[in-house]
Amino acid sequence: MDLGIHGKTAMVTGGTRGIGRAIVERFLAEGAHVAFCARNGTEVAEAEEVLARDGKAVGTVLDVSDSTSLSAWVEATAAEFGRIDMVVNSVSALAIPDTEENWYESFNVDMMGTVHLSKLTIPYLEKSEVASLVSISSVSGREADFASGPYGTMKTAIIGYMAGLALSLAGKGIRVNTVSPGNTYHEEGVWPGIESSNPELFAQALSLNPTGRMGTPEETAASVVFLSSPLSSRTTGANLLIDGALTRGIQF
């Protein structure tokens, strides 16, 4: 299936590991150019070397809580590729324990990183015929669970913020959506650590999912890239759950 994004430019935060990395790979597989960022310079360099084999991928070392650096990244991406068509806010501080430090970090990284990147890229998206803005939230942003402290609260706020943007930007042809993955297992994620340090919590989380397993980054990435593409041109203001029926509430 041709998603109609060949030659278009995508920006992805947190693009060196997990869901963010899988999203970058999926965009590249569809022939899009990708600018990605992460905080760890070594990981960015390693990812750029590997990803460049599949297409044009440019990595940048930055902390999304630094709005000045974020602005410079957006400007550099526009200069490098000549356009910005699809933006995915994927990075998270993953600050789950309920500490004051984690509240500030979650706000600055998860929430304000999303707000700043969205505002910075909207002027470029207005010029695109594809124009998509997606933020990664979580099932923890939709219902109460063990991560309902700083992490879950900011994920809830992201859903609300993106819904408001969808309404205000619809007339400009910019689609805005949120994707909320369920528990996702990958080597560099939180769940392998929980599996070894808190096997009871891991077993409980696993038992709650009717599919009997956790998701993979690739499963979420496939939906994110499709949602970003013009094939999903009528979808805006949505919060797409990708959780294997983990959540029970009905979305009206």
Backbone as numpy.savetxt, mean C-alpha at the origin, in Angstrom:
# Nx Ny Nz CAx CAy CAz Cx Cy Cz
-4.52 -11.06 -19.78 -5.35 -9.87 -19.78 -4.48 -8.62 -19.78
-4.71 -7.73 -20.73 -3.97 -6.48 -20.80 -4.66 -5.45 -19.92
-3.97 -5.00 -18.87 -4.56 -4.04 -17.94 -4.50 -2.60 -18.43
-3.82 -2.36 -19.53 -3.77 -1.02 -20.09 -2.86 -0.07 -19.35
-1.83 -0.61 -18.69 -0.91 0.26 -17.95 0.53 0.15 -18.45
0.72 -0.48 -19.59 2.06 -0.57 -20.17 2.59 0.83 -20.48
3.79 1.12 -19.99 4.39 2.43 -20.22 3.94 3.51 -19.26
2.97 3.19 -18.42 2.52 4.16 -17.42 3.46 4.11 -16.20
3.37 5.10 -15.33 4.27 5.20 -14.19 3.52 5.03 -12.87
4.05 4.14 -12.04 3.48 3.90 -10.72 4.49 4.29 -9.65
3.99 4.81 -8.53 4.82 5.07 -7.36 4.32 4.19 -6.22
5.27 3.55 -5.54 4.91 2.62 -4.46 5.81 2.86 -3.26
5.23 3.15 -2.11 6.04 3.29 -0.90 6.21 1.91 -0.25
7.30 1.75 0.49 7.57 0.46 1.13 7.74 -0.66 0.13
8.48 -0.37 -0.94 8.52 -1.29 -2.07 9.61 -2.35 -2.05
10.29 -2.54 -0.93 11.40 -3.51 -0.92 11.03 -4.85 -0.29
9.89 -4.93 0.37 9.54 -6.18 1.03 8.03 -6.34 1.13
7.61 -7.56 1.39 6.21 -7.85 1.65 5.26 -7.43 0.55
4.11 -6.88 0.96 3.07 -6.49 0.01 3.58 -5.42 -0.94
4.32 -4.44 -0.42 4.84 -3.38 -1.28 5.73 -3.92 -2.38
6.61 -4.83 -2.03 7.52 -5.44 -3.02 6.72 -6.21 -4.07
5.71 -6.95 -3.62 4.89 -7.72 -4.56 4.12 -6.81 -5.50
3.70 -5.65 -5.01 3.00 -4.68 -5.86 3.94 -4.13 -6.93
5.17 -3.79 -6.53 6.15 -3.32 -7.50 6.37 -4.37 -8.58
6.57 -5.61 -8.18 6.82 -6.69 -9.14 5.65 -6.86 -10.09
4.44 -6.73 -9.57 3.25 -6.91 -10.41 3.11 -5.78 -11.42
3.37 -4.55 -10.98 3.34 -3.43 -11.92 4.35 -3.64 -13.04
5.56 -4.06 -12.68 6.59 -4.29 -13.68 6.19 -5.40 -14.65
5.55 -6.44 -14.13 5.11 -7.54 -14.98 4.08 -7.08 -16.01
3.36 -6.01 -15.68 2.35 -5.46 -16.59 2.94 -4.41 -17.53
4.26 -4.20 -17.44 4.91 -3.26 -18.35 4.92 -1.82 -17.88
4.55 -1.58 -16.62 4.59 -0.22 -16.09 5.99 0.11 -15.60
6.31 1.40 -15.55 7.53 1.86 -14.90 7.20 2.10 -13.44
8.16 1.85 -12.55 7.87 1.96 -11.12 8.95 2.72 -10.38
8.52 3.69 -9.59 9.40 4.34 -8.63 8.97 3.84 -7.26
9.91 3.32 -6.50 9.58 2.80 -5.17 10.54 3.36 -4.14
10.15 3.31 -2.89 11.01 3.83 -1.84 10.94 2.94 -0.60
11.93 3.09 0.25 11.98 2.42 1.55 13.07 3.11 2.36
13.15 2.83 3.64 14.11 3.51 4.51 15.50 2.89 4.47
15.56 1.57 4.23 16.84 0.87 4.31 17.57 0.94 2.97
18.72 1.63 2.98 19.47 1.83 1.74 19.95 0.55 1.10
20.40 -0.40 1.91 20.89 -1.68 1.39 19.76 -2.43 0.70
18.60 -2.44 1.34 17.46 -3.15 0.76 16.98 -2.49 -0.53
17.03 -1.16 -0.58 16.63 -0.45 -1.79 17.56 -0.80 -2.94
18.86 -0.79 -2.67 19.84 -1.10 -3.71 19.69 -2.53 -4.21
19.49 -3.46 -3.29 19.34 -4.87 -3.67 18.06 -5.07 -4.49
16.97 -4.43 -4.05 15.70 -4.57 -4.77 15.80 -3.96 -6.16
16.42 -2.80 -6.26 16.55 -2.13 -7.55 17.33 -3.00 -8.53
18.38 -3.64 -8.05 19.20 -4.49 -8.92 18.40 -5.67 -9.46
17.60 -6.29 -8.58 16.81 -7.45 -8.99 15.64 -7.03 -9.87
14.93 -5.99 -9.46 13.72 -5.58 -10.16 14.00 -4.99 -11.53
15.18 -4.40 -11.70 15.53 -3.77 -12.97 15.59 -4.79 -14.11
15.71 -6.06 -13.79 15.76 -7.09 -14.82 14.41 -7.25 -15.52
13.34 -6.86 -14.83 12.00 -7.05 -15.36 11.39 -5.78 -15.95
12.07 -4.67 -15.82 11.54 -3.42 -16.33 12.24 -2.24 -15.69
11.71 -1.05 -15.92 12.34 0.14 -15.38 11.83 0.40 -13.97
12.69 0.15 -13.00 12.35 0.37 -11.60 13.43 1.22 -10.96
13.03 2.30 -10.31 13.97 3.21 -9.67 13.66 3.28 -8.18
14.65 2.93 -7.38 14.46 2.95 -5.93 15.06 4.19 -5.29
14.43 4.65 -4.23 14.89 5.83 -3.50 14.85 5.55 -2.01
15.89 5.98 -1.32 15.95 5.82 0.13 15.30 7.03 0.78
14.22 6.81 1.50 13.60 7.92 2.22 12.63 7.40 3.27
12.35 8.25 4.23 11.39 8.01 5.28 10.15 8.82 4.93
9.00 8.18 4.75 7.81 8.89 4.29 7.29 9.89 5.32
7.77 9.80 6.56 7.35 10.78 7.56 8.06 12.12 7.36
9.07 12.15 6.48 9.79 13.37 6.15 9.15 13.97 4.90
8.28 14.94 5.08 7.52 15.49 3.96 8.40 16.18 2.93
9.52 16.74 3.37 10.43 17.41 2.43 11.06 16.40 1.47
11.53 15.28 2.04 12.11 14.22 1.21 11.06 13.59 0.30
9.85 13.48 0.81 8.75 12.91 0.03 8.45 13.79 -1.17
8.43 15.09 -0.96 8.19 16.03 -2.05 9.28 15.93 -3.12
10.54 15.83 -2.66 11.65 15.71 -3.60 11.54 14.43 -4.42
11.08 13.35 -3.79 10.92 12.07 -4.49 9.85 12.18 -5.58
8.75 12.82 -5.26 7.68 12.98 -6.25 8.18 13.80 -7.44
8.87 14.89 -7.17 9.39 15.73 -8.25 10.41 14.98 -9.09
11.29 14.20 -8.43 12.30 13.43 -9.17 11.65 12.36 -10.03
10.59 11.73 -9.52 9.88 10.71 -10.29 9.24 11.31 -11.53
8.59 12.45 -11.37 7.96 13.12 -12.52 9.00 13.51 -13.56
10.17 13.94 -13.08 11.24 14.32 -14.01 11.82 13.10 -14.72
11.96 12.01 -13.99 12.55 10.78 -14.54 11.64 10.13 -15.59
10.35 10.04 -15.28 9.44 9.29 -16.15 8.52 10.17 -16.99
8.48 11.46 -16.65 7.64 12.37 -17.42 6.17 12.35 -17.08
5.80 11.50 -16.12 4.39 11.38 -15.75 4.25 10.56 -14.47
3.14 10.73 -13.77 2.78 9.88 -12.64 1.32 9.50 -12.84
1.05 8.20 -12.91 -0.29 7.72 -13.23 -0.97 6.97 -12.09
-0.20 6.21 -11.33 -0.77 5.36 -10.28 0.09 5.47 -9.04
-0.53 5.66 -7.91 0.19 5.83 -6.65 -0.36 4.84 -5.63
0.55 4.14 -4.95 0.14 3.20 -3.91 0.88 3.52 -2.62
0.13 3.94 -1.61 0.67 4.15 -0.27 0.67 2.81 0.45
1.80 2.16 0.50 1.86 0.80 1.06 2.63 0.72 2.37
3.50 1.68 2.63 4.38 1.58 3.78 3.61 1.71 5.10
4.09 1.02 6.12 3.52 1.12 7.46 4.62 0.99 8.49
4.46 1.70 9.60 5.43 1.56 10.69 5.25 0.23 11.40
4.11 -0.42 11.19 3.78 -1.69 11.86 3.99 -1.58 13.38
3.61 -0.43 13.91 3.80 -0.16 15.34 2.56 -0.64 16.10
2.54 -1.91 16.44 1.34 -2.53 17.01 1.21 -2.33 18.53
2.24 -2.55 19.33 2.08 -2.39 20.79 1.59 -0.99 21.17
0.74 -0.93 22.17 0.10 0.32 22.57 1.02 1.13 23.47
1.99 1.80 22.83 2.90 2.69 23.56 2.77 4.09 22.96
3.14 5.10 23.73 3.04 6.47 23.25 3.92 6.68 22.01
5.11 6.07 22.04 6.01 6.19 20.90 5.37 5.63 19.64
4.69 4.51 19.76 4.06 3.89 18.60 2.89 4.70 18.07
2.19 5.40 18.95 1.11 6.28 18.48 1.67 7.37 17.59
2.75 7.99 18.02 3.36 9.05 17.21 3.92 8.50 15.90
4.60 7.35 15.99 5.19 6.78 14.78 4.12 6.36 13.78
3.05 5.75 14.26 1.96 5.34 13.37 1.30 6.54 12.71
1.13 7.60 13.49 0.52 8.81 12.93 1.41 9.41 11.86
2.71 9.55 12.14 3.63 10.20 11.21 3.89 9.37 9.96
4.00 8.05 10.11 4.32 7.19 8.97 3.06 6.75 8.22
2.16 6.06 8.92 0.99 5.49 8.27 0.01 6.58 7.80
-0.35 7.47 8.71 -1.38 8.46 8.38 -0.83 9.63 7.58
0.12 10.35 8.15 0.60 11.55 7.47 1.43 11.22 6.23
2.09 10.06 6.21 2.77 9.64 4.99 1.77 9.49 3.85
0.60 8.94 4.17 -0.47 8.79 3.19 -1.01 10.15 2.75
-1.26 11.02 3.71 -1.81 12.34 3.41 -0.84 13.14 2.53
0.41 13.18 2.93 1.39 13.98 2.20 1.61 13.47 0.77
1.79 12.16 0.61 2.02 11.63 -0.73 0.80 11.84 -1.62
-0.37 11.68 -1.04 -1.59 11.89 -1.83 -1.65 13.33 -2.33
-1.45 14.28 -1.45 -1.53 15.69 -1.84 -0.44 16.06 -2.85
0.74 15.50 -2.68 1.85 15.83 -3.57 1.66 15.28 -4.98
0.98 14.15 -5.10 0.84 13.51 -6.41 -0.44 13.89 -7.15
-1.41 14.43 -6.46 -2.68 14.78 -7.10 -2.49 15.70 -8.31
-1.64 16.73 -8.25 -1.46 17.58 -9.44 -0.96 16.80 -10.66
-0.17 15.77 -10.47 0.31 14.95 -11.58 -0.77 13.98 -12.05
-1.52 13.42 -11.10 -2.59 12.50 -11.46 -3.67 13.19 -12.27
-3.89 14.47 -12.03 -4.88 15.22 -12.78 -4.59 15.23 -14.28
-3.33 15.02 -14.64 -2.93 15.05 -16.05 -2.95 13.66 -16.69
-3.25 12.63 -15.90 -3.21 11.26 -16.40 -4.60 10.76 -16.78
-4.66 9.94 -17.82 -5.91 9.31 -18.21 -6.16 8.03 -17.43
-5.18 7.62 -16.61 -5.32 6.43 -15.77 -5.67 6.83 -14.33
-4.89 7.73 -13.76 -5.16 8.41 -12.49 -5.79 7.56 -11.38
-4.93 6.87 -10.65 -5.41 6.05 -9.54 -4.55 6.28 -8.30
-5.22 6.33 -7.17 -4.56 6.50 -5.88 -5.10 5.42 -4.94
-4.21 4.56 -4.45 -4.61 3.45 -3.58 -3.79 3.49 -2.29
-4.44 3.27 -1.16 -3.73 3.15 0.11 -4.01 1.78 0.71
-2.97 1.20 1.28 -3.12 -0.10 1.95 -3.51 0.13 3.40
-4.70 -0.33 3.75 -5.14 -0.29 5.14 -4.98 -1.70 5.71
-5.98 -2.20 6.38 -5.90 -3.52 7.00 -7.27 -3.90 7.53
-7.50 -5.19 7.71 -8.72 -5.60 8.39 -8.74 -5.04 9.81
-7.57 -4.74 10.36 -7.49 -4.14 11.71 -8.02 -2.71 11.71
-8.20 -2.14 10.53 -8.80 -0.82 10.42 -10.30 -0.88 10.29
-10.84 -2.07 10.12 -12.27 -2.25 9.90 -12.99 -2.83 11.11
-12.28 -3.65 11.90 -12.90 -4.24 13.08 -11.87 -4.38 14.19
-12.34 -4.48 15.41 -11.46 -4.57 16.57 -10.76 -5.93 16.60
-9.45 -5.89 16.85 -8.68 -7.12 17.03 -7.47 -6.81 17.90
-6.50 -7.69 17.92 -5.35 -7.52 18.81 -4.49 -6.32 18.44
-4.65 -5.80 17.22 -3.84 -4.67 16.76 -4.64 -3.36 16.75
-5.64 -3.27 17.62 -6.53 -2.11 17.59 -5.99 -0.87 18.27
-4.73 -0.87 18.65 -4.11 0.31 19.23 -3.69 1.29 18.16
-2.45 1.76 18.19 -2.00 2.75 17.21 -2.09 2.26 15.77
-1.73 1.02 15.53 -1.76 0.49 14.16 -3.17 0.47 13.60
-4.08 -0.18 14.31 -5.45 -0.31 13.83 -6.17 1.02 13.71
-5.92 1.91 14.67 -6.58 3.21 14.64 -6.18 4.02 13.42
-4.90 4.02 13.09 -4.45 4.76 11.91 -4.96 4.12 10.63
-5.08 2.80 10.62 -5.62 2.13 9.44 -7.09 2.48 9.24
-7.82 2.66 10.34 -9.21 3.13 10.25 -9.25 4.54 9.67
-8.37 5.39 10.16 -8.33 6.78 9.70 -8.00 6.86 8.21
-7.13 5.98 7.74 -6.78 5.97 6.32 -8.00 5.66 5.46
-8.81 4.72 5.88 -10.02 4.38 5.12 -10.93 5.60 5.01
-11.10 6.32 6.12 -11.94 7.50 6.11 -11.37 8.60 5.26
-10.07 8.80 5.34 -9.42 9.85 4.55 -9.55 9.57 3.06
-9.32 8.35 2.66 -9.38 8.00 1.25 -10.80 8.10 0.71
-11.79 7.77 1.53 -13.18 7.90 1.09 -13.51 9.36 0.79
-13.01 10.26 1.64 -13.23 11.68 1.41 -12.55 12.17 0.14
-11.32 11.68 -0.09 -10.61 12.05 -1.32 -11.35 11.55 -2.56
-11.89 10.34 -2.47 -12.61 9.78 -3.62 -13.76 10.69 -4.03
-14.48 11.20 -3.05 -15.61 12.08 -3.34 -15.13 13.39 -3.95
-14.09 13.98 -3.38 -13.64 15.29 -3.83 -12.91 15.25 -5.16
-12.34 14.10 -5.52 -11.53 14.01 -6.74 -12.23 13.31 -7.90
-13.43 12.80 -7.67 -14.13 12.05 -8.73 -14.35 12.91 -9.96
-14.67 14.17 -9.76 -14.91 15.06 -10.89 -13.67 15.37 -11.70
-12.51 15.11 -11.12 -11.24 15.35 -11.82 -10.72 14.08 -12.49
-11.49 13.01 -12.40 -11.09 11.77 -13.05 -10.06 10.97 -12.29
-9.87 11.27 -11.01 -8.90 10.53 -10.19 -9.67 9.55 -9.31
-9.37 8.28 -9.47 -10.01 7.25 -8.64 -9.20 7.04 -7.37
-9.89 6.90 -6.25 -9.23 6.75 -4.95 -9.86 5.57 -4.21
-9.04 4.60 -3.83 -9.55 3.40 -3.17 -8.60 2.95 -2.05
-9.14 2.12 -1.19 -8.36 1.52 -0.11 -8.41 0.00 -0.25
-7.32 -0.66 0.04 -7.27 -2.12 0.05 -6.92 -2.56 1.47
-7.71 -3.47 2.01 -7.50 -3.93 3.38 -7.20 -5.43 3.40
-5.92 -5.78 3.44 -5.56 -7.20 3.51 -5.83 -7.77 4.89
-6.09 -9.06 4.91 -6.13 -9.78 6.18 -4.72 -10.19 6.57
-4.61 -11.12 7.51 -3.30 -11.58 7.96 -2.51 -12.12 6.77
-1.32 -11.55 6.57 -0.49 -11.90 5.41 0.84 -12.43 5.89
1.19 -13.61 5.45 2.41 -14.28 5.92 3.52 -14.18 4.88
4.63 -13.60 5.29 5.84 -13.62 4.46 7.05 -13.51 5.40
8.21 -13.91 4.92 9.38 -14.06 5.77 9.75 -12.81 6.54
9.55 -11.63 5.93 9.97 -10.39 6.56 8.82 -9.67 7.25
7.67 -10.33 7.37 6.51 -9.73 8.01 6.45 -9.99 9.51
5.35 -9.57 10.13 5.21 -9.71 11.58 4.83 -11.13 12.00
4.16 -11.87 11.12 3.62 -13.15 11.55 4.65 -14.24 11.81
5.74 -14.35 11.08 6.76 -15.34 11.46 7.30 -15.10 12.87
7.47 -13.82 13.25 7.94 -13.51 14.59 6.91 -13.89 15.64
5.63 -13.61 15.36 4.56 -14.00 16.29 4.46 -15.52 16.38
4.66 -16.18 15.25 4.60 -17.65 15.23 5.60 -18.26 16.19
6.79 -17.67 16.28 7.83 -18.22 17.15 7.76 -17.69 18.58
7.36 -16.42 18.75 7.36 -15.83 20.09 6.03 -15.96 20.82
4.95 -16.06 20.07 3.63 -16.16 20.68 2.78 -17.15 19.88
3.11 -18.45 19.98 2.41 -19.45 19.17 0.91 -19.52 19.44
0.48 -19.15 20.64 -0.95 -19.17 20.95 -1.70 -18.12 20.12
-1.14 -16.92 20.04 -1.76 -15.87 19.24 -1.76 -16.25 17.76
-0.66 -16.83 17.31 -0.57 -17.25 15.91 -1.64 -18.29 15.60
-1.78 -19.28 16.48 -2.77 -20.34 16.26 -4.18 -19.77 16.29
-4.41 -18.82 17.18 -5.73 -18.19 17.26 -6.05 -17.44 15.98
-5.08 -16.67 15.48 -5.28 -15.90 14.25 -5.54 -16.83 13.07
-4.81 -17.91 13.02 -4.97 -18.86 11.92 -6.34 -19.53 11.97
-6.79 -19.84 13.19 -8.07 -20.54 13.34 -9.26 -19.68 12.97
-9.10 -18.35 13.00 -10.20 -17.45 12.69 -10.50 -17.39 11.20
-9.54 -17.81 10.37 -9.75 -17.71 8.93 -10.34 -18.99 8.36
-11.51 -18.91 7.73 -12.16 -20.11 7.18 -11.35 -20.83 6.12
-10.41 -20.13 5.48 -9.61 -20.79 4.45 -8.52 -21.67 5.06
-8.27 -21.51 6.36 -7.26 -22.32 7.03 -5.83 -21.88 6.80
-5.66 -20.70 6.22 -4.31 -20.20 5.98 -4.31 -18.67 5.96
-3.11 -18.09 6.03 -2.97 -16.66 5.86 -2.73 -16.35 4.38
-2.86 -15.09 4.04 -2.68 -14.70 2.65 -1.22 -14.51 2.29
-0.97 -14.25 1.03 0.38 -13.97 0.54 0.43 -12.56 -0.01
1.60 -11.94 -0.02 1.72 -10.60 -0.62 1.26 -10.56 -2.07
1.54 -11.63 -2.80 1.19 -11.67 -4.22 -0.32 -11.62 -4.44
-1.08 -12.22 -3.53 -2.54 -12.20 -3.66 -3.09 -10.79 -3.51
-2.53 -10.04 -2.57 -2.96 -8.65 -2.42 -2.49 -7.81 -3.60
-1.25 -8.01 -4.02 -0.68 -7.21 -5.11 -1.49 -7.33 -6.39
-1.97 -8.51 -6.70 -2.74 -8.70 -7.93 -3.99 -7.82 -7.93
-4.65 -7.74 -6.78 -5.86 -6.93 -6.68 -5.53 -5.44 -6.71
-4.44 -5.05 -6.07 -4.04 -3.63 -6.04 -3.75 -3.14 -7.45
-3.00 -3.90 -8.22 -2.63 -3.48 -9.57 -3.86 -3.45 -10.49
-4.74 -4.44 -10.36 -5.97 -4.41 -11.16 -6.80 -3.19 -10.79
-6.93 -2.91 -9.50 -7.70 -1.77 -9.02 -7.10 -0.45 -9.52
-5.79 -0.43 -9.69 -5.11 0.77 -10.17 -5.26 0.97 -11.67
-5.65 -0.06 -12.37 -5.68 -0.02 -13.83 -7.00 0.53 -14.35
-7.03 0.97 -15.61 -8.27 1.49 -16.21 -9.34 0.43 -16.40
-8.99 -0.85 -16.27 -10.02 -1.89 -16.33 -10.96 -1.81 -15.14
-10.50 -1.11 -14.08 -11.34 -0.91 -12.90 -11.84 0.53 -12.84
-12.16 1.07 -14.01 -12.42 2.51 -14.15 -13.64 3.01 -13.38
-14.55 2.14 -13.01 -15.75 2.58 -12.31 -15.63 2.41 -10.80
-14.48 1.95 -10.33 -14.31 1.70 -8.90 -13.59 2.85 -8.24
-14.28 3.56 -7.39 -13.66 4.62 -6.60 -14.44 4.77 -5.30
-13.73 5.11 -4.23 -14.36 5.21 -2.91 -14.57 3.88 -2.22
-13.95 2.83 -2.75 -14.15 1.49 -2.19 -13.07 1.14 -1.17
-13.42 0.24 -0.26 -12.45 -0.39 0.64 -12.51 -1.88 0.33
-11.54 -2.35 -0.43 -11.54 -3.74 -0.89 -10.88 -4.64 0.15
-11.66 -5.57 0.68 -11.13 -6.55 1.63 -10.52 -7.72 0.89
-9.31 -8.09 1.28 -8.64 -9.27 0.72 -8.21 -10.10 1.90
-9.14 -10.88 2.45 -8.88 -11.51 3.75 -9.35 -12.95 3.87
-9.79 -13.56 2.76 -10.21 -14.95 2.86 -11.39 -15.16 3.79
-12.31 -14.19 3.82 -13.51 -14.26 4.67 -13.20 -14.20 6.16
-12.06 -13.58 6.49 -11.69 -13.43 7.91 -12.68 -12.52 8.63
-13.03 -11.38 8.03 -13.96 -10.47 8.67 -15.39 -10.93 8.41
-16.26 -10.68 9.38 -17.63 -11.18 9.30 -18.66 -10.09 8.98
-18.30 -8.84 9.22 -19.26 -7.77 9.03 -19.63 -7.59 7.56
-20.86 -7.16 7.32 -21.32 -6.90 5.96 -21.13 -5.43 5.64
-20.47 -5.15 4.51 -20.26 -3.77 4.10 -21.45 -3.28 3.28
-22.08 -2.21 3.75 -23.22 -1.63 3.03 -22.75 -0.48 2.16
